[in-house]
Amino acid sequence: MPRTVGGAVERNRMKRRIRSIWRELSPNLGPVDCVVVVRPEAATLSFAGLSERVASGVAQAARETPRAR
């Protein structure tokens, strides 16, 4: 996570939040690998707002990614 997100405390808070959101989403996704890029403005979002953004990003990626057979 880049330092532009904030100090160590803020970056660790973001990591914990994203991991928590991912745990909620992962049972519905199946086996996938994902890279989450955190922008500085993400630090200003509430947990609900961040959760909504991550979920919509995952949904968009799922629509655009061809499924392996």
CHARMM internal coordinates of N, CA and C (Angstrom, degrees):
IC EDIT
DIST 1 N 1 CA 1.4371
DIST 1 CA 1 C 1.5313
ANGL 1 N 1 CA 1 C 106.86
DIST 1 C 2 N 1.3206
ANGL 1 CA 1 C 2 N 117.59
DIHE 1 N 1 CA 1 C 2 N 130.89
DIST 2 N 2 CA 1.4630
ANGL 1 C 2 N 2 CA 120.47
DIHE 1 CA 1 C 2 N 2 CA -175.35
DIST 2 CA 2 C 1.5294
ANGL 2 N 2 CA 2 C 112.61
DIHE 1 C 2 N 2 CA 2 C -71.70
DIST 2 C 3 N 1.2983
ANGL 2 CA 2 C 3 N 115.47
DIHE 2 N 2 CA 2 C 3 N 153.13
DIST 3 N 3 CA 1.4623
ANGL 2 C 3 N 3 CA 120.98
DIHE 2 CA 2 C 3 N 3 CA 178.84
DIST 3 CA 3 C 1.5196
ANGL 3 N 3 CA 3 C 112.18
DIHE 2 C 3 N 3 CA 3 C -66.31
DIST 3 C 4 N 1.3142
ANGL 3 CA 3 C 4 N 117.40
DIHE 3 N 3 CA 3 C 4 N -17.67
DIST 4 N 4 CA 1.4600
ANGL 3 C 4 N 4 CA 119.86
DIHE 3 CA 3 C 4 N 4 CA 179.22
DIST 4 CA 4 C 1.5232
ANGL 4 N 4 CA 4 C 111.68
DIHE 3 C 4 N 4 CA 4 C -66.35
DIST 4 C 5 N 1.3462
ANGL 4 CA 4 C 5 N 117.08
DIHE 4 N 4 CA 4 C 5 N -16.99
DIST 5 N 5 CA 1.4624
ANGL 4 C 5 N 5 CA 120.77
DIHE 4 CA 4 C 5 N 5 CA 177.85
DIST 5 CA 5 C 1.5194
ANGL 5 N 5 CA 5 C 109.80
DIHE 4 C 5 N 5 CA 5 C -72.05
DIST 5 C 6 N 1.3109
ANGL 5 CA 5 C 6 N 117.83
DIHE 5 N 5 CA 5 C 6 N -29.48
DIST 6 N 6 CA 1.4611
ANGL 5 C 6 N 6 CA 121.61
DIHE 5 CA 5 C 6 N 6 CA 179.58
DIST 6 CA 6 C 1.5119
ANGL 6 N 6 CA 6 C 110.34
DIHE 5 C 6 N 6 CA 6 C 150.32
DIST 6 C 7 N 1.3192
ANGL 6 CA 6 C 7 N 114.78
DIHE 6 N 6 CA 6 C 7 N -168.22
DIST 7 N 7 CA 1.4525
ANGL 6 C 7 N 7 CA 120.17
DIHE 6 CA 6 C 7 N 7 CA 177.89
DIST 7 CA 7 C 1.5248
ANGL 7 N 7 CA 7 C 110.88
DIHE 6 C 7 N 7 CA 7 C -73.61
DIST 7 C 8 N 1.3168
ANGL 7 CA 7 C 8 N 115.41
DIHE 7 N 7 CA 7 C 8 N -178.13
DIST 8 N 8 CA 1.4674
ANGL 7 C 8 N 8 CA 120.49
DIHE 7 CA 7 C 8 N 8 CA -177.03
DIST 8 CA 8 C 1.5264
ANGL 8 N 8 CA 8 C 112.02
DIHE 7 C 8 N 8 CA 8 C -59.22
DIST 8 C 9 N 1.3067
ANGL 8 CA 8 C 9 N 117.31
DIHE 8 N 8 CA 8 C 9 N -39.57
DIST 9 N 9 CA 1.4638
ANGL 8 C 9 N 9 CA 120.89
DIHE 8 CA 8 C 9 N 9 CA -179.43
DIST 9 CA 9 C 1.5271
ANGL 9 N 9 CA 9 C 110.14
DIHE 8 C 9 N 9 CA 9 C -62.61
DIST 9 C 10 N 1.3175
ANGL 9 CA 9 C 10 N 116.84
DIHE 9 N 9 CA 9 C 10 N -46.15
DIST 10 N 10 CA 1.4654
ANGL 9 C 10 N 10 CA 121.17
DIHE 9 CA 9 C 10 N 10 CA -179.47
DIST 10 CA 10 C 1.5274
ANGL 10 N 10 CA 10 C 111.52
DIHE 9 C 10 N 10 CA 10 C -66.07
DIST 10 C 11 N 1.3337
ANGL 10 CA 10 C 11 N 117.05
DIHE 10 N 10 CA 10 C 11 N -42.70
DIST 11 N 11 CA 1.4667
ANGL 10 C 11 N 11 CA 120.13
DIHE 10 CA 10 C 11 N 11 CA 179.02
DIST 11 CA 11 C 1.5191
ANGL 11 N 11 CA 11 C 110.92
DIHE 10 C 11 N 11 CA 11 C -63.19
DIST 11 C 12 N 1.3204
ANGL 11 CA 11 C 12 N 118.09
DIHE 11 N 11 CA 11 C 12 N -41.37
DIST 12 N 12 CA 1.4639
ANGL 11 C 12 N 12 CA 120.44
DIHE 11 CA 11 C 12 N 12 CA 178.47
DIST 12 CA 12 C 1.5194
ANGL 12 N 12 CA 12 C 111.50
DIHE 11 C 12 N 12 CA 12 C -66.52
DIST 12 C 13 N 1.3311
ANGL 12 CA 12 C 13 N 117.18
DIHE 12 N 12 CA 12 C 13 N -36.82
DIST 13 N 13 CA 1.4701
ANGL 12 C 13 N 13 CA 120.33
DIHE 12 CA 12 C 13 N 13 CA 176.69
DIST 13 CA 13 C 1.5276
ANGL 13 N 13 CA 13 C 109.91
DIHE 12 C 13 N 13 CA 13 C -62.32
DIST 13 C 14 N 1.3310
ANGL 13 CA 13 C 14 N 116.70
DIHE 13 N 13 CA 13 C 14 N -42.79
DIST 14 N 14 CA 1.4598
ANGL 13 C 14 N 14 CA 120.63
DIHE 13 CA 13 C 14 N 14 CA 178.97
DIST 14 CA 14 C 1.5251
ANGL 14 N 14 CA 14 C 110.61
DIHE 13 C 14 N 14 CA 14 C -63.39
DIST 14 C 15 N 1.3241
ANGL 14 CA 14 C 15 N 117.61
DIHE 14 N 14 CA 14 C 15 N -42.06
DIST 15 N 15 CA 1.4688
ANGL 14 C 15 N 15 CA 120.61
DIHE 14 CA 14 C 15 N 15 CA 178.21
DIST 15 CA 15 C 1.5199
ANGL 15 N 15 CA 15 C 110.81
DIHE 14 C 15 N 15 CA 15 C -59.94
DIST 15 C 16 N 1.3315
ANGL 15 CA 15 C 16 N 116.59
DIHE 15 N 15 CA 15 C 16 N -45.41
DIST 16 N 16 CA 1.4677
ANGL 15 C 16 N 16 CA 119.85
DIHE 15 CA 15 C 16 N 16 CA -179.96
DIST 16 CA 16 C 1.5223
ANGL 16 N 16 CA 16 C 111.19
DIHE 15 C 16 N 16 CA 16 C -63.02
DIST 16 C 17 N 1.3208
ANGL 16 CA 16 C 17 N 116.66
DIHE 16 N 16 CA 16 C 17 N -42.25
DIST 17 N 17 CA 1.4698
ANGL 16 C 17 N 17 CA 120.42
DIHE 16 CA 16 C 17 N 17 CA 179.75
DIST 17 CA 17 C 1.5284
ANGL 17 N 17 CA 17 C 111.25
DIHE 16 C 17 N 17 CA 17 C -63.38
DIST 17 C 18 N 1.3258
ANGL 17 CA 17 C 18 N 116.55
DIHE 17 N 17 CA 17 C 18 N -46.04
DIST 18 N 18 CA 1.4640
ANGL 17 C 18 N 18 CA 119.95
DIHE 17 CA 17 C 18 N 18 CA -178.33
DIST 18 CA 18 C 1.5272
ANGL 18 N 18 CA 18 C 110.71
DIHE 17 C 18 N 18 CA 18 C -65.84
DIST 18 C 19 N 1.3222
ANGL 18 CA 18 C 19 N 117.81
DIHE 18 N 18 CA 18 C 19 N -39.97
DIST 19 N 19 CA 1.4727
ANGL 18 C 19 N 19 CA 120.08
DIHE 18 CA 18 C 19 N 19 CA 176.66
DIST 19 CA 19 C 1.5190
ANGL 19 N 19 CA 19 C 111.27
DIHE 18 C 19 N 19 CA 19 C -61.49
DIST 19 C 20 N 1.3316
ANGL 19 CA 19 C 20 N 116.90
DIHE 19 N 19 CA 19 C 20 N -41.42
DIST 20 N 20 CA 1.4575
ANGL 19 C 20 N 20 CA 120.94
DIHE 19 CA 19 C 20 N 20 CA 178.72
DIST 20 CA 20 C 1.5331
ANGL 20 N 20 CA 20 C 111.17
DIHE 19 C 20 N 20 CA 20 C -63.60
DIST 20 C 21 N 1.3208
ANGL 20 CA 20 C 21 N 116.30
DIHE 20 N 20 CA 20 C 21 N -44.52
DIST 21 N 21 CA 1.4681
ANGL 20 C 21 N 21 CA 120.76
DIHE 20 CA 20 C 21 N 21 CA 178.16
DIST 21 CA 21 C 1.5218
ANGL 21 N 21 CA 21 C 110.08
DIHE 20 C 21 N 21 CA 21 C -62.49
DIST 21 C 22 N 1.3220
ANGL 21 CA 21 C 22 N 117.02
DIHE 21 N 21 CA 21 C 22 N -42.42
DIST 22 N 22 CA 1.4651
ANGL 21 C 22 N 22 CA 120.99
DIHE 21 CA 21 C 22 N 22 CA -179.20
DIST 22 CA 22 C 1.5269
ANGL 22 N 22 CA 22 C 110.95
DIHE 21 C 22 N 22 CA 22 C -62.76
DIST 22 C 23 N 1.3409
ANGL 22 CA 22 C 23 N 117.00
DIHE 22 N 22 CA 22 C 23 N -39.55
DIST 23 N 23 CA 1.4743
ANGL 22 C 23 N 23 CA 120.22
DIHE 22 CA 22 C 23 N 23 CA 178.50
DIST 23 CA 23 C 1.5256
ANGL 23 N 23 CA 23 C 110.98
DIHE 22 C 23 N 23 CA 23 C -60.86
DIST 23 C 24 N 1.3265
ANGL 23 CA 23 C 24 N 116.76
DIHE 23 N 23 CA 23 C 24 N -35.88
DIST 24 N 24 CA 1.4642
ANGL 23 C 24 N 24 CA 120.54
DIHE 23 CA 23 C 24 N 24 CA 178.00
DIST 24 CA 24 C 1.5305
ANGL 24 N 24 CA 24 C 111.35
DIHE 23 C 24 N 24 CA 24 C -69.96
DIST 24 C 25 N 1.3265
ANGL 24 CA 24 C 25 N 117.14
DIHE 24 N 24 CA 24 C 25 N -36.26
DIST 25 N 25 CA 1.4714
ANGL 24 C 25 N 25 CA 121.50
DIHE 24 CA 24 C 25 N 25 CA -176.25
DIST 25 CA 25 C 1.5268
ANGL 25 N 25 CA 25 C 112.84
DIHE 24 C 25 N 25 CA 25 C -83.60
DIST 25 C 26 N 1.3085
ANGL 25 CA 25 C 26 N 118.33
DIHE 25 N 25 CA 25 C 26 N -32.41
DIST 26 N 26 CA 1.4602
ANGL 25 C 26 N 26 CA 121.84
DIHE 25 CA 25 C 26 N 26 CA -168.35
DIST 26 CA 26 C 1.5304
ANGL 26 N 26 CA 26 C 115.76
DIHE 25 C 26 N 26 CA 26 C -60.90
DIST 26 C 27 N 1.3370
ANGL 26 CA 26 C 27 N 121.18
DIHE 26 N 26 CA 26 C 27 N -34.28
DIST 27 N 27 CA 1.4770
ANGL 26 C 27 N 27 CA 117.27
DIHE 26 CA 26 C 27 N 27 CA 178.79
DIST 27 CA 27 C 1.5269
ANGL 27 N 27 CA 27 C 113.40
DIHE 26 C 27 N 27 CA 27 C -60.60
DIST 27 C 28 N 1.3184
ANGL 27 CA 27 C 28 N 117.89
DIHE 27 N 27 CA 27 C 28 N -26.81
DIST 28 N 28 CA 1.4583
ANGL 27 C 28 N 28 CA 121.90
DIHE 27 CA 27 C 28 N 28 CA -178.74
DIST 28 CA 28 C 1.5230
ANGL 28 N 28 CA 28 C 113.21
DIHE 27 C 28 N 28 CA 28 C -86.59
DIST 28 C 29 N 1.3182
ANGL 28 CA 28 C 29 N 117.49
DIHE 28 N 28 CA 28 C 29 N -10.74
DIST 29 N 29 CA 1.4584
ANGL 28 C 29 N 29 CA 120.81
DIHE 28 CA 28 C 29 N 29 CA -172.64
DIST 29 CA 29 C 1.5154
ANGL 29 N 29 CA 29 C 114.33
DIHE 28 C 29 N 29 CA 29 C -96.49
DIST 29 C 30 N 1.3118
ANGL 29 CA 29 C 30 N 117.37
DIHE 29 N 29 CA 29 C 30 N -26.32
DIST 30 N 30 CA 1.4524
ANGL 29 C 30 N 30 CA 119.27
DIHE 29 CA 29 C 30 N 30 CA -173.63
DIST 30 CA 30 C 1.5154
ANGL 30 N 30 CA 30 C 109.70
DIHE 29 C 30 N 30 CA 30 C 79.98
DIST 30 C 31 N 1.3156
ANGL 30 CA 30 C 31 N 117.44
DIHE 30 N 30 CA 30 C 31 N -167.08
DIST 31 N 31 CA 1.4644
ANGL 30 C 31 N 31 CA 120.04
DIHE 30 CA 30 C 31 N 31 CA -177.44
DIST 31 CA 31 C 1.5340
ANGL 31 N 31 CA 31 C 111.80
DIHE 30 C 31 N 31 CA 31 C -77.14
DIST 31 C 32 N 1.3150
ANGL 31 CA 31 C 32 N 116.20
DIHE 31 N 31 CA 31 C 32 N 108.31
DIST 32 N 32 CA 1.4607
ANGL 31 C 32 N 32 CA 121.35
DIHE 31 CA 31 C 32 N 32 CA 178.30
DIST 32 CA 32 C 1.5214
ANGL 32 N 32 CA 32 C 109.37
DIHE 31 C 32 N 32 CA 32 C -140.13
DIST 32 C 33 N 1.3127
ANGL 32 CA 32 C 33 N 115.77
DIHE 32 N 32 CA 32 C 33 N 156.47
DIST 33 N 33 CA 1.4525
ANGL 32 C 33 N 33 CA 122.71
DIHE 32 CA 32 C 33 N 33 CA 169.86
DIST 33 CA 33 C 1.5203
ANGL 33 N 33 CA 33 C 106.74
DIHE 32 C 33 N 33 CA 33 C -110.52
DIST 33 C 34 N 1.3066
ANGL 33 CA 33 C 34 N 116.60
DIHE 33 N 33 CA 33 C 34 N 141.78
DIST 34 N 34 CA 1.4534
ANGL 33 C 34 N 34 CA 119.95
DIHE 33 CA 33 C 34 N 34 CA -176.42
DIST 34 CA 34 C 1.5202
ANGL 34 N 34 CA 34 C 109.64
DIHE 33 C 34 N 34 CA 34 C -146.19
DIST 34 C 35 N 1.3116
ANGL 34 CA 34 C 35 N 116.24
DIHE 34 N 34 CA 34 C 35 N 141.55
DIST 35 N 35 CA 1.4534
ANGL 34 C 35 N 35 CA 122.58
DIHE 34 CA 34 C 35 N 35 CA 174.61
DIST 35 CA 35 C 1.5200
ANGL 35 N 35 CA 35 C 107.32
DIHE 34 C 35 N 35 CA 35 C -112.49
DIST 35 C 36 N 1.3176
ANGL 35 CA 35 C 36 N 116.47
DIHE 35 N 35 CA 35 C 36 N 126.40
DIST 36 N 36 CA 1.4546
ANGL 35 C 36 N 36 CA 121.26
DIHE 35 CA 35 C 36 N 36 CA 179.37
DIST 36 CA 36 C 1.5239
ANGL 36 N 36 CA 36 C 107.56
DIHE 35 C 36 N 36 CA 36 C -106.87
DIST 36 C 37 N 1.3219
ANGL 36 CA 36 C 37 N 116.32
DIHE 36 N 36 CA 36 C 37 N 120.72
DIST 37 N 37 CA 1.4627
ANGL 36 C 37 N 37 CA 121.59
DIHE 36 CA 36 C 37 N 37 CA 178.10
DIST 37 CA 37 C 1.5255
ANGL 37 N 37 CA 37 C 106.86
DIHE 36 C 37 N 37 CA 37 C -98.98
DIST 37 C 38 N 1.3155
ANGL 37 CA 37 C 38 N 115.42
DIHE 37 N 37 CA 37 C 38 N 121.66
DIST 38 N 38 CA 1.4657
ANGL 37 C 38 N 38 CA 120.45
DIHE 37 CA 37 C 38 N 38 CA -176.87
DIST 38 CA 38 C 1.5243
ANGL 38 N 38 CA 38 C 109.44
DIHE 37 C 38 N 38 CA 38 C -100.51
DIST 38 C 39 N 1.3025
ANGL 38 CA 38 C 39 N 115.68
DIHE 38 N 38 CA 38 C 39 N 124.41
DIST 39 N 39 CA 1.4599
ANGL 38 C 39 N 39 CA 122.63
DIHE 38 CA 38 C 39 N 39 CA 177.71
DIST 39 CA 39 C 1.5323
ANGL 39 N 39 CA 39 C 108.79
DIHE 38 C 39 N 39 CA 39 C -94.25
DIST 39 C 40 N 1.3175
ANGL 39 CA 39 C 40 N 118.05
DIHE 39 N 39 CA 39 C 40 N 155.87
DIST 40 N 40 CA 1.4688
ANGL 39 C 40 N 40 CA 120.79
DIHE 39 CA 39 C 40 N 40 CA -178.25
DIST 40 CA 40 C 1.5297
ANGL 40 N 40 CA 40 C 114.13
DIHE 39 C 40 N 40 CA 40 C -55.43
DIST 40 C 41 N 1.3259
ANGL 40 CA 40 C 41 N 117.82
DIHE 40 N 40 CA 40 C 41 N -35.21
DIST 41 N 41 CA 1.4691
ANGL 40 C 41 N 41 CA 119.47
DIHE 40 CA 40 C 41 N 41 CA -178.82
DIST 41 CA 41 C 1.5270
ANGL 41 N 41 CA 41 C 112.78
DIHE 40 C 41 N 41 CA 41 C -67.55
DIST 41 C 42 N 1.3240
ANGL 41 CA 41 C 42 N 118.18
DIHE 41 N 41 CA 41 C 42 N -15.31
DIST 42 N 42 CA 1.4663
ANGL 41 C 42 N 42 CA 121.31
DIHE 41 CA 41 C 42 N 42 CA 177.94
DIST 42 CA 42 C 1.5170
ANGL 42 N 42 CA 42 C 111.36
DIHE 41 C 42 N 42 CA 42 C -65.23
DIST 42 C 43 N 1.3210
ANGL 42 CA 42 C 43 N 117.67
DIHE 42 N 42 CA 42 C 43 N -27.34
DIST 43 N 43 CA 1.4611
ANGL 42 C 43 N 43 CA 121.46
DIHE 42 CA 42 C 43 N 43 CA -179.86
DIST 43 CA 43 C 1.5203
ANGL 43 N 43 CA 43 C 112.22
DIHE 42 C 43 N 43 CA 43 C -66.56
DIST 43 C 44 N 1.3215
ANGL 43 CA 43 C 44 N 117.62
DIHE 43 N 43 CA 43 C 44 N -20.72
DIST 44 N 44 CA 1.4626
ANGL 43 C 44 N 44 CA 120.84
DIHE 43 CA 43 C 44 N 44 CA -178.79
DIST 44 CA 44 C 1.5241
ANGL 44 N 44 CA 44 C 112.56
DIHE 43 C 44 N 44 CA 44 C -89.88
DIST 44 C 45 N 1.3304
ANGL 44 CA 44 C 45 N 117.85
DIHE 44 N 44 CA 44 C 45 N -8.38
DIST 45 N 45 CA 1.4640
ANGL 44 C 45 N 45 CA 121.04
DIHE 44 CA 44 C 45 N 45 CA -178.09
DIST 45 CA 45 C 1.5181
ANGL 45 N 45 CA 45 C 111.49
DIHE 44 C 45 N 45 CA 45 C -79.66
DIST 45 C 46 N 1.3213
ANGL 45 CA 45 C 46 N 115.95
DIHE 45 N 45 CA 45 C 46 N 149.85
DIST 46 N 46 CA 1.4585
ANGL 45 C 46 N 46 CA 120.56
DIHE 45 CA 45 C 46 N 46 CA 171.98
DIST 46 CA 46 C 1.5286
ANGL 46 N 46 CA 46 C 108.31
DIHE 45 C 46 N 46 CA 46 C -73.23
DIST 46 C 47 N 1.3198
ANGL 46 CA 46 C 47 N 116.33
DIHE 46 N 46 CA 46 C 47 N 169.41
DIST 47 N 47 CA 1.4626
ANGL 46 C 47 N 47 CA 119.41
DIHE 46 CA 46 C 47 N 47 CA 178.94
DIST 47 CA 47 C 1.5285
ANGL 47 N 47 CA 47 C 110.15
DIHE 46 C 47 N 47 CA 47 C -60.57
DIST 47 C 48 N 1.3352
ANGL 47 CA 47 C 48 N 116.62
DIHE 47 N 47 CA 47 C 48 N -42.07
DIST 48 N 48 CA 1.4708
ANGL 47 C 48 N 48 CA 120.46
DIHE 47 CA 47 C 48 N 48 CA 179.85
DIST 48 CA 48 C 1.5307
ANGL 48 N 48 CA 48 C 110.71
DIHE 47 C 48 N 48 CA 48 C -63.84
DIST 48 C 49 N 1.3184
ANGL 48 CA 48 C 49 N 117.16
DIHE 48 N 48 CA 48 C 49 N -41.47
DIST 49 N 49 CA 1.4619
ANGL 48 C 49 N 49 CA 120.88
DIHE 48 CA 48 C 49 N 49 CA 179.18
DIST 49 CA 49 C 1.5162
ANGL 49 N 49 CA 49 C 111.71
DIHE 48 C 49 N 49 CA 49 C -65.58
DIST 49 C 50 N 1.3402
ANGL 49 CA 49 C 50 N 116.24
DIHE 49 N 49 CA 49 C 50 N -42.11
DIST 50 N 50 CA 1.4535
ANGL 49 C 50 N 50 CA 120.51
DIHE 49 CA 49 C 50 N 50 CA 178.09
DIST 50 CA 50 C 1.5261
ANGL 50 N 50 CA 50 C 110.51
DIHE 49 C 50 N 50 CA 50 C -65.05
DIST 50 C 51 N 1.3217
ANGL 50 CA 50 C 51 N 116.07
DIHE 50 N 50 CA 50 C 51 N -41.99
DIST 51 N 51 CA 1.4666
ANGL 50 C 51 N 51 CA 120.46
DIHE 50 CA 50 C 51 N 51 CA 178.66
DIST 51 CA 51 C 1.5235
ANGL 51 N 51 CA 51 C 110.85
DIHE 50 C 51 N 51 CA 51 C -60.39
DIST 51 C 52 N 1.3213
ANGL 51 CA 51 C 52 N 116.39
DIHE 51 N 51 CA 51 C 52 N -42.86
DIST 52 N 52 CA 1.4671
ANGL 51 C 52 N 52 CA 121.03
DIHE 51 CA 51 C 52 N 52 CA 179.20
DIST 52 CA 52 C 1.5311
ANGL 52 N 52 CA 52 C 110.99
DIHE 51 C 52 N 52 CA 52 C -63.06
DIST 52 C 53 N 1.3247
ANGL 52 CA 52 C 53 N 116.66
DIHE 52 N 52 CA 52 C 53 N -42.92
DIST 53 N 53 CA 1.4671
ANGL 52 C 53 N 53 CA 121.13
DIHE 52 CA 52 C 53 N 53 CA 179.87
DIST 53 CA 53 C 1.5238
ANGL 53 N 53 CA 53 C 111.64
DIHE 52 C 53 N 53 CA 53 C -64.23
DIST 53 C 54 N 1.3326
ANGL 53 CA 53 C 54 N 116.85
DIHE 53 N 53 CA 53 C 54 N -44.83
DIST 54 N 54 CA 1.4686
ANGL 53 C 54 N 54 CA 120.13
DIHE 53 CA 53 C 54 N 54 CA -179.95
DIST 54 CA 54 C 1.5228
ANGL 54 N 54 CA 54 C 109.81
DIHE 53 C 54 N 54 CA 54 C -64.58
DIST 54 C 55 N 1.3250
ANGL 54 CA 54 C 55 N 117.21
DIHE 54 N 54 CA 54 C 55 N -44.76
DIST 55 N 55 CA 1.4698
ANGL 54 C 55 N 55 CA 120.78
DIHE 54 CA 54 C 55 N 55 CA -179.89
DIST 55 CA 55 C 1.5250
ANGL 55 N 55 CA 55 C 111.48
DIHE 54 C 55 N 55 CA 55 C -61.58
DIST 55 C 56 N 1.3281
ANGL 55 CA 55 C 56 N 117.37
DIHE 55 N 55 CA 55 C 56 N -41.13
DIST 56 N 56 CA 1.4633
ANGL 55 C 56 N 56 CA 118.92
DIHE 55 CA 55 C 56 N 56 CA -179.78
DIST 56 CA 56 C 1.5275
ANGL 56 N 56 CA 56 C 110.43
DIHE 55 C 56 N 56 CA 56 C -69.73
DIST 56 C 57 N 1.3224
ANGL 56 CA 56 C 57 N 117.81
DIHE 56 N 56 CA 56 C 57 N -35.64
DIST 57 N 57 CA 1.4671
ANGL 56 C 57 N 57 CA 120.74
DIHE 56 CA 56 C 57 N 57 CA 176.52
DIST 57 CA 57 C 1.5152
ANGL 57 N 57 CA 57 C 112.18
DIHE 56 C 57 N 57 CA 57 C -64.62
DIST 57 C 58 N 1.3219
ANGL 57 CA 57 C 58 N 116.41
DIHE 57 N 57 CA 57 C 58 N -41.54
DIST 58 N 58 CA 1.4652
ANGL 57 C 58 N 58 CA 120.69
DIHE 57 CA 57 C 58 N 58 CA 178.12
DIST 58 CA 58 C 1.5277
ANGL 58 N 58 CA 58 C 110.19
DIHE 57 C 58 N 58 CA 58 C -66.08
DIST 58 C 59 N 1.3293
ANGL 58 CA 58 C 59 N 116.86
DIHE 58 N 58 CA 58 C 59 N -41.21
DIST 59 N 59 CA 1.4602
ANGL 58 C 59 N 59 CA 120.34
DIHE 58 CA 58 C 59 N 59 CA 178.90
DIST 59 CA 59 C 1.5204
ANGL 59 N 59 CA 59 C 111.16
DIHE 58 C 59 N 59 CA 59 C -63.63
DIST 59 C 60 N 1.3246
ANGL 59 CA 59 C 60 N 116.74
DIHE 59 N 59 CA 59 C 60 N -41.15
DIST 60 N 60 CA 1.4647
ANGL 59 C 60 N 60 CA 120.47
DIHE 59 CA 59 C 60 N 60 CA 178.44
DIST 60 CA 60 C 1.5203
ANGL 60 N 60 CA 60 C 110.46
DIHE 59 C 60 N 60 CA 60 C -64.58
DIST 60 C 61 N 1.3132
ANGL 60 CA 60 C 61 N 117.27
DIHE 60 N 60 CA 60 C 61 N -43.24
DIST 61 N 61 CA 1.4630
ANGL 60 C 61 N 61 CA 120.51
DIHE 60 CA 60 C 61 N 61 CA 179.13
DIST 61 CA 61 C 1.5257
ANGL 61 N 61 CA 61 C 110.68
DIHE 60 C 61 N 61 CA 61 C -63.12
DIST 61 C 62 N 1.3290
ANGL 61 CA 61 C 62 N 116.78
DIHE 61 N 61 CA 61 C 62 N -37.58
DIST 62 N 62 CA 1.4664
ANGL 61 C 62 N 62 CA 120.46
DIHE 61 CA 61 C 62 N 62 CA 179.46
DIST 62 CA 62 C 1.5286
ANGL 62 N 62 CA 62 C 111.11
DIHE 61 C 62 N 62 CA 62 C -65.77
DIST 62 C 63 N 1.3333
ANGL 62 CA 62 C 63 N 117.07
DIHE 62 N 62 CA 62 C 63 N -36.16
DIST 63 N 63 CA 1.4708
ANGL 62 C 63 N 63 CA 120.30
DIHE 62 CA 62 C 63 N 63 CA 178.92
DIST 63 CA 63 C 1.5255
ANGL 63 N 63 CA 63 C 111.42
DIHE 62 C 63 N 63 CA 63 C -69.78
DIST 63 C 64 N 1.3245
ANGL 63 CA 63 C 64 N 116.76
DIHE 63 N 63 CA 63 C 64 N -35.17
DIST 64 N 64 CA 1.4564
ANGL 63 C 64 N 64 CA 120.89
DIHE 63 CA 63 C 64 N 64 CA -174.21
DIST 64 CA 64 C 1.5178
ANGL 64 N 64 CA 64 C 113.94
DIHE 63 C 64 N 64 CA 64 C -88.87
DIST 64 C 65 N 1.3159
ANGL 64 CA 64 C 65 N 117.58
DIHE 64 N 64 CA 64 C 65 N -12.97
DIST 65 N 65 CA 1.4613
ANGL 64 C 65 N 65 CA 121.16
DIHE 64 CA 64 C 65 N 65 CA -176.87
DIST 65 CA 65 C 1.5177
ANGL 65 N 65 CA 65 C 110.01
DIHE 64 C 65 N 65 CA 65 C -95.01
DIST 65 C 66 N 1.3451
ANGL 65 CA 65 C 66 N 117.45
DIHE 65 N 65 CA 65 C 66 N 123.82
DIST 66 N 66 CA 1.4660
ANGL 65 C 66 N 66 CA 119.03
DIHE 65 CA 65 C 66 N 66 CA 177.11
DIST 66 CA 66 C 1.5300
ANGL 66 N 66 CA 66 C 110.52
DIHE 65 C 66 N 66 CA 66 C -68.37
DIST 66 C 67 N 1.2875
ANGL 66 CA 66 C 67 N 116.57
DIHE 66 N 66 CA 66 C 67 N 140.81
DIST 67 N 67 CA 1.4647
ANGL 66 C 67 N 67 CA 122.44
DIHE 66 CA 66 C 67 N 67 CA 179.96
DIST 67 CA 67 C 1.5123
ANGL 67 N 67 CA 67 C 110.61
DIHE 66 C 67 N 67 CA 67 C -80.43
DIST 67 C 68 N 1.3235
ANGL 67 CA 67 C 68 N 117.24
DIHE 67 N 67 CA 67 C 68 N 136.41
DIST 68 N 68 CA 1.4712
ANGL 67 C 68 N 68 CA 121.73
DIHE 67 CA 67 C 68 N 68 CA 174.38
DIST 68 CA 68 C 1.5211
ANGL 68 N 68 CA 68 C 108.52
DIHE 67 C 68 N 68 CA 68 C -77.38
DIST 68 C 69 N 1.3071
ANGL 68 CA 68 C 69 N 116.40
DIHE 68 N 68 CA 68 C 69 N 144.34
DIST 69 N 69 CA 1.4691
ANGL 68 C 69 N 69 CA 119.86
DIHE 68 CA 68 C 69 N 69 CA -179.52
DIST 69 CA 69 C 1.4753
ANGL 69 N 69 CA 69 C 111.71
DIHE 68 C 69 N 69 CA 69 C -96.67
END
COOR INIT
IC SEED 1 N 1 CA 1 C
IC BUILD
